Amino acid sequence: FPCTELQTIDQLWIDASQGRFGFSIQKDIYLQSGGALDGQRPSTEVLQEFNRRVGWYVEINRMVEVIRMQEGFSIEAPVGHLPTSCWHGDNCSPFAWVIHSSLCDCIFPRLEACKTS
């Protein structure tokens, strides 16, 4: 993913939300949740803590991890709540869990690399 485009998208989120939303905001919360920017898939515990902090949560239902959004698209949503690939009230498919974990093992390390390039 080109740095210029990633940084532009991130900055648009930050500007439009008065600093509450954006990939770099989520990255900071992920690091505070115990995550690392090593390109590896984070542990379930780290993902659960990250999801809790940004207002997402994980339900375990018959061995399938499902994400349900707690908040809608509101400026009052928890810091880092957006962007997301799920709609408010949706039970996202297991593929959404992969997308959310991909934030941690792909997007967040790329943001960090873009800062130094």
C-alpha positions in Angstrom: 0.0 0.0 0.0 1.6 3.3 -1.0 2.6 5.5 1.9 1.1 8.7 0.5 -2.3 7.2 0.1 -2.3 5.5 3.5 -1.2 8.6 5.2 -3.8 10.7 3.4 -6.6 8.4 4.3 -5.4 8.3 7.9 -5.2 12.1 8.1 -8.7 12.6 6.6 -10.1 10.4 9.4 -8.1 12.3 12.0 -9.1 15.7 10.7 -12.8 14.8 10.3 -13.1 13.3 13.8 -11.1 15.9 15.7 -8.4 13.3 16.4 -10.7 10.5 17.6 -10.6 8.1 14.6 -8.0 6.9 12.1 -5.5 4.1 11.5 -2.8 5.8 13.5 -5.1 6.3 16.4 -6.0 2.6 16.3 -2.3 1.7 16.0 -1.5 3.6 19.3 -4.4 1.8 21.0 -3.2 -1.5 19.7 0.3 -0.9 21.1 -1.2 0.1 24.4 -3.2 -3.2 24.3 0.1 -5.1 24.2 0.4 -5.4 20.5 3.7 -5.3 18.5 4.5 -4.0 15.0 6.4 -7.1 14.0 4.1 -8.2 11.2 2.9 -11.2 13.1 -0.7 -12.0 13.8 -1.4 -10.8 17.4 -2.5 -13.1 20.1 -6.2 -13.5 20.8 -5.7 -11.7 24.2 -4.2 -8.7 22.5 -6.9 -8.6 19.8 -9.6 -8.9 22.5 -8.1 -6.0 24.5 -7.8 -3.9 21.4 -11.4 -4.7 20.4 -12.6 -3.8 23.9 -10.7 -0.5 23.9 -12.1 0.7 20.6 -15.6 -0.3 21.3 -15.7 -3.6 19.4 -16.0 -6.8 21.2 -15.7 -10.5 20.4 -18.4 -13.1 21.1 -17.4 -16.8 20.9 -20.3 -18.7 19.5 -19.8 -22.3 18.6 -16.1 -21.9 18.0 -16.7 -19.0 15.5 -15.4 -15.6 16.5 -18.0 -12.9 15.6 -17.6 -9.2 16.0 -20.5 -7.1 16.9 -20.3 -3.4 16.8 -21.3 -1.7 20.0 -21.4 1.8 18.7 -22.8 3.4 15.5 -21.0 5.8 13.3 -21.0 8.6 15.9 -18.3 11.1 17.1 -19.3 9.9 20.6 -18.1 6.4 19.8 -14.9 5.3 21.7 -11.6 6.7 20.5 -10.3 4.5 17.7 -13.7 3.0 16.9 -13.4 3.9 13.2 -12.5 3.0 10.5 -13.9 -0.5 10.6 -15.2 -3.0 8.1 -18.4 -3.7 10.0 -21.7 -1.8 10.1 -23.4 -0.9 13.3 -25.3 -3.8 14.8 -23.9 -6.3 12.3 -22.7 -9.7 13.2 -19.6 -9.6 11.0 -18.5 -12.8 9.3 -15.4 -14.6 10.5 -13.7 -12.9 7.6 -14.2 -9.6 9.4 -12.1 -10.9 12.2 -9.3 -11.6 9.7 -9.7 -8.1 8.3 -9.5 -6.6 11.8 -6.5 -8.6 12.7 -4.9 -7.5 9.4 -5.0 -4.0 10.7 -2.6 -5.2 13.4 -0.3 -7.3 11.3 -0.4 -5.3 8.0 -1.7 -1.8 8.2 -0.2 -0.7 11.6 3.4 -1.9 10.7 3.0 -0.2 7.3 2.0 3.1 9.0 5.1 2.9 11.2 7.3 2.2 8.2 5.8 5.1 6.3 6.8 7.5 9.1 10.4 6.7 8.6 10.4 6.8 4.8 
